Amino acid sequence: MIKTTQETDSCNHTSSTERKSHHSEKTKLSLIHRLNRIEGQVRGVKGLIERDTYCDDVLNQIASIQSALNGLGKQLLEHHLKSCVIERIEEGDHDVIDELLTTVNKLMK
C-alpha cells in the first residue's frame, strides 16, 4: 500500500537535540484521543481519592490507567519502528538500534 504524504509517518533527525517525529494526522489524532481518555481517567482517580473511595476500587482504576498507558506506548513504538527506525537504518545510521533498545528497556521497567 502506498501512502500519500499526509498519511506517512516520518522522522526528522537533523541532530540529536532537534529530532522530531512527523506523524500522519490519523496517527496524531489516534494518539491524542488515547491521551485524552487517559487524562480523564487520571482526573477520575483524583476524584475517587477526594471522595474517600475504597482503596481497592481506586487501585483497580490505577491498573486501568497503567494498561491504557502501555497501549499508548505500544502504538507509538510501532509507529516509531515502522518510520523513524527504518528510515535511519536505510540511511546507514545503525546507532538507532542501541537507542531503541535503551528506550524499550525504559518502557519495560
Backbone as JSON, one array per atom type, in Angstrom:
{
  "sequence": "MIKTTQETDSCNHTSSTERKSHHSEKTKLSLIHRLNRIEGQVRGVKGLIERDTYCDDVLNQIASIQSALNGLGKQLLEHHLKSCVIERIEEGDHDVIDELLTTVNKLMK",
  "N": [[0.84, -1.18, 0.0], [0.66, 2.14, -0.9], [1.44, 5.12, 0.67], [0.1, 8.39, 0.96], [1.59, 11.66, 1.14], [0.42, 13.01, 3.33], [-0.43, 10.89, 4.88], [1.8, 9.54, 5.73], [4.06, 8.55, 8.23], [6.94, 9.99, 9.5], [10.37, 10.78, 10.3], [12.42, 13.45, 11.41], [15.66, 13.92, 11.78], [17.84, 15.78, 12.24], [19.67, 16.61, 14.17], [20.63, 15.32, 17.39], [19.42, 16.81, 19.4], [17.38, 18.15, 18.17], [15.55, 16.43, 17.08], [12.56, 15.32, 15.55], [9.33, 13.86, 15.27], [7.16, 13.2, 12.59], [4.12, 12.66, 12.48], [1.4, 11.15, 10.75], [-1.76, 12.75, 10.23], [-3.85, 11.07, 10.98], [-2.57, 9.22, 12.69], [-1.63, 10.98, 14.68], [-4.06, 12.04, 15.65], [-5.18, 9.7, 16.7], [-3.35, 9.07, 18.77], [-3.63, 11.37, 20.37], [-6.33, 11.14, 21.04], [-6.28, 8.81, 22.63], [-4.65, 9.78, 24.71], [-6.29, 11.81, 25.73], [-8.38, 10.27, 26.8], [-6.96, 8.88, 28.78], [-6.13, 11.02, 30.37], [-8.62, 11.83, 31.33], [-9.25, 9.56, 32.84], [-7.29, 9.74, 34.84], [-8.03, 12.12, 36.1], [-10.45, 11.19, 37.07], [-9.6, 9.29, 38.97], [-8.39, 11.0, 40.79], [-10.67, 12.31, 41.7], [-11.95, 10.13, 42.92], [-10.24, 9.66, 45.07], [-10.49, 12.08, 46.43], [-13.1, 11.79, 47.26], [-12.87, 9.85, 49.13], [-12.99, 7.15, 48.3], [-13.15, 3.6, 48.41], [-10.08, 1.9, 48.77], [-9.39, -0.37, 47.17], [-11.01, -0.09, 44.92], [-9.97, 2.27, 43.84], [-7.37, 1.44, 43.28], [-7.9, -0.45, 41.29], [-8.74, 1.24, 39.24], [-6.38, 2.63, 38.81], [-4.8, 0.57, 37.8], [-6.12, 0.21, 35.4], [-5.49, 2.63, 34.13], [-2.72, 2.34, 33.91], [-2.64, 0.22, 32.1], [-3.8, 1.45, 29.88], [-1.86, 3.41, 29.34], [0.26, 1.71, 28.67], [-0.77, 0.64, 26.31], [-0.81, 2.95, 24.72], [1.94, 3.44, 24.6], [2.77, 1.14, 23.2], [1.52, 1.57, 20.73], [2.78, 3.93, 19.87], [5.42, 3.05, 19.82], [5.28, 1.12, 17.79], [4.73, 2.74, 15.53], [7.05, 4.26, 15.57], [9.01, 2.31, 15.06], [8.24, 1.52, 12.47], [8.67, 3.79, 11.02], [10.66, 5.98, 11.84], [12.87, 4.37, 12.79], [13.31, 2.51, 10.7], [13.83, 4.32, 8.6], [16.22, 5.53, 9.49], [17.97, 3.34, 9.61], [17.99, 2.6, 6.91], [19.35, 4.81, 5.98], [21.83, 4.25, 6.85], [22.42, 4.66, 9.52], [23.12, 3.02, 12.15], [23.21, 3.32, 14.84], [20.77, 3.79, 15.83], [19.64, 1.43, 16.66], [20.77, 0.78, 19.17], [19.79, 2.99, 20.56], [17.05, 2.48, 20.38], [16.88, 0.07, 21.84], [17.57, 0.98, 24.4], [15.4, 2.67, 24.88], [13.26, 0.82, 24.82], [13.95, -0.74, 27.03], [13.5, 1.15, 29.06], [10.75, 1.47, 28.8], [9.89, -0.98, 29.69], [10.29, -1.11, 32.41]],
  "CA": [[0.0, 0.0, 0.0], [1.42, 3.39, -0.98], [0.85, 6.17, 1.5], [0.29, 9.75, 0.49], [2.42, 12.45, 2.04], [-0.3, 13.31, 4.56], [-0.64, 9.68, 5.67], [3.07, 8.94, 6.07], [4.77, 8.93, 9.45], [8.37, 10.05, 9.23], [11.15, 11.45, 11.33], [13.44, 14.39, 11.01], [16.67, 13.76, 12.83], [19.0, 16.57, 11.84], [20.61, 16.5, 15.28], [20.0, 14.6, 18.49], [18.62, 17.7, 20.23], [16.29, 18.73, 17.4], [14.8, 15.38, 16.39], [11.11, 15.42, 15.62], [8.54, 12.91, 14.5], [6.1, 13.81, 11.8], [3.07, 11.65, 12.39], [0.26, 11.48, 9.91], [-2.88, 13.3, 11.01], [-4.59, 9.94, 11.53], [-1.8, 8.72, 13.83], [-1.63, 12.01, 15.72], [-5.39, 12.08, 16.25], [-5.34, 8.49, 17.49], [-2.55, 9.23, 19.98], [-4.26, 12.41, 21.19], [-7.58, 10.58, 21.56], [-5.9, 7.94, 23.74], [-4.18, 10.62, 25.81], [-7.45, 12.48, 26.33], [-9.07, 9.28, 27.64], [-6.1, 8.64, 29.95], [-6.23, 12.22, 31.19], [-9.9, 11.73, 32.01], [-9.15, 8.51, 33.86], [-6.48, 10.26, 35.95], [-8.91, 13.05, 36.84], [-11.42, 10.35, 37.77], [-8.94, 8.73, 40.16], [-8.26, 12.11, 41.73], [-11.99, 12.47, 42.3], [-12.2, 8.99, 43.82], [-9.47, 9.88, 46.3], [-11.11, 13.21, 47.12], [-14.35, 11.31, 47.86], [-12.53, 8.76, 50.06], [-13.44, 5.88, 47.72], [-12.46, 2.41, 48.91], [-8.76, 1.78, 48.14], [-9.37, -1.39, 46.13], [-11.63, 0.49, 43.73], [-9.01, 3.23, 43.29], [-6.26, 0.66, 42.71], [-8.36, -1.02, 40.02], [-8.72, 2.31, 38.25], [-4.97, 2.89, 38.51], [-4.38, -0.52, 36.91], [-6.7, 0.52, 34.09], [-4.7, 3.72, 33.57], [-1.43, 1.77, 33.51], [-2.89, -0.55, 30.89], [-4.02, 2.41, 28.8], [-0.55, 3.98, 29.02], [1.02, 0.68, 27.96], [-1.32, 0.59, 24.95], [-0.31, 4.13, 24.03], [3.36, 3.2, 24.35], [2.89, 0.14, 22.13], [1.13, 2.2, 19.47], [3.83, 4.86, 19.49], [6.6, 2.24, 19.49], [5.03, 0.53, 16.47], [4.92, 3.79, 14.52], [8.47, 4.61, 15.6], [9.73, 1.25, 14.36], [7.88, 1.49, 11.06], [9.05, 5.02, 10.33], [11.96, 6.55, 12.24], [13.94, 3.37, 12.88], [13.58, 2.01, 9.35], [14.47, 5.41, 7.85], [17.61, 5.73, 9.92], [18.74, 2.17, 9.19], [18.18, 2.74, 5.47], [20.35, 5.87, 5.77], [23.1, 3.77, 7.36], [22.58, 5.04, 10.92], [22.81, 1.83, 12.94], [23.15, 3.7, 16.26], [19.35, 3.81, 16.19], [19.32, 0.15, 17.32], [21.09, 0.95, 20.6], [18.83, 3.97, 21.08], [15.77, 1.79, 20.51], [16.98, -0.88, 22.96], [17.52, 1.78, 25.63], [14.02, 3.12, 25.03], [12.43, -0.35, 25.17], [14.26, -1.08, 28.43], [12.81, 2.12, 29.91], [9.32, 1.17, 28.75], [9.6, -2.25, 30.35], [10.54, -1.01, 33.85]],
  "C": [[0.88, 1.24, 0.0], [0.69, 4.45, -0.18], [1.07, 7.52, 0.84], [1.13, 10.5, 1.5], [1.72, 12.72, 3.36], [-0.46, 12.09, 5.44], [0.66, 9.1, 6.2], [3.6, 9.47, 7.4], [6.24, 8.95, 9.1], [9.05, 10.82, 10.34], [12.13, 12.4, 10.69], [14.47, 14.36, 12.11], [17.95, 14.48, 12.44], [20.06, 16.61, 12.93], [19.88, 15.87, 16.45], [19.15, 15.51, 19.38], [17.42, 18.26, 19.5], [15.45, 17.68, 16.69], [13.31, 15.58, 16.6], [10.49, 14.29, 14.82], [7.49, 13.69, 13.75], [5.06, 12.75, 11.57], [2.01, 12.11, 11.41], [-0.84, 12.04, 10.8], [-3.67, 12.19, 11.67], [-3.88, 9.39, 12.77], [-1.84, 9.71, 14.98], [-2.97, 12.08, 16.43], [-5.65, 10.86, 17.13], [-4.58, 8.58, 18.81], [-3.19, 10.26, 20.92], [-5.56, 11.9, 21.8], [-7.29, 9.67, 22.76], [-5.45, 8.75, 24.95], [-5.32, 11.36, 26.5], [-8.22, 11.53, 27.24], [-8.27, 9.01, 28.91], [-6.17, 9.82, 30.91], [-7.55, 12.22, 31.98], [-9.9, 10.69, 33.1], [-8.37, 9.01, 35.08], [-7.3, 11.25, 36.78], [-9.96, 12.28, 37.63], [-10.83, 9.75, 39.04], [-8.75, 9.81, 41.22], [-9.58, 12.33, 42.46], [-12.33, 11.35, 43.27], [-11.47, 9.2, 45.15], [-10.07, 11.03, 47.1], [-12.4, 12.79, 47.83], [-14.13, 10.12, 48.8], [-13.07, 7.41, 49.59], [-12.56, 4.75, 48.25], [-11.2, 2.15, 48.09], [-8.73, 0.77, 46.99], [-9.96, -0.87, 44.82], [-10.69, 1.48, 43.04], [-7.87, 2.47, 42.62], [-6.65, 0.0, 41.39], [-8.37, 0.03, 38.91], [-7.29, 2.66, 37.85], [-4.42, 1.81, 37.57], [-4.91, -0.29, 35.49], [-5.91, 1.63, 33.39], [-3.35, 3.2, 33.09], [-1.57, 0.97, 32.22], [-3.08, 0.36, 29.69], [-2.7, 3.07, 28.38], [0.32, 2.98, 28.27], [0.55, 0.56, 26.52], [-0.84, 1.76, 24.11], [1.16, 3.94, 23.66], [3.57, 2.2, 23.23], [2.56, 0.75, 20.79], [2.24, 3.12, 18.98], [5.1, 4.11, 19.1], [6.45, 1.62, 18.1], [5.27, 1.55, 15.36], [6.38, 4.21, 14.44], [9.29, 3.58, 14.83], [9.49, 1.31, 12.85], [8.3, 2.75, 10.3], [10.48, 5.43, 10.69], [13.08, 5.52, 12.18], [14.31, 2.86, 11.49], [14.29, 3.07, 8.52], [15.93, 5.53, 8.21], [18.48, 4.54, 9.54], [19.02, 2.25, 7.69], [19.21, 3.8, 5.12], [21.72, 5.47, 6.3], [23.38, 4.1, 8.81], [22.16, 3.86, 11.8], [22.84, 2.1, 14.45], [21.7, 3.71, 16.76], [18.95, 2.53, 16.91], [19.61, 0.25, 18.81], [20.14, 1.92, 21.27], [17.48, 3.3, 21.33], [15.79, 0.81, 21.68], [16.93, -0.16, 24.3], [16.09, 2.22, 25.92], [13.11, 1.97, 25.46], [12.69, -0.78, 26.6], [13.57, -0.12, 29.4], [11.32, 1.85, 29.95], [8.96, -0.07, 29.57], [9.87, -2.23, 31.84], [9.26, -1.12, 34.63]]
}
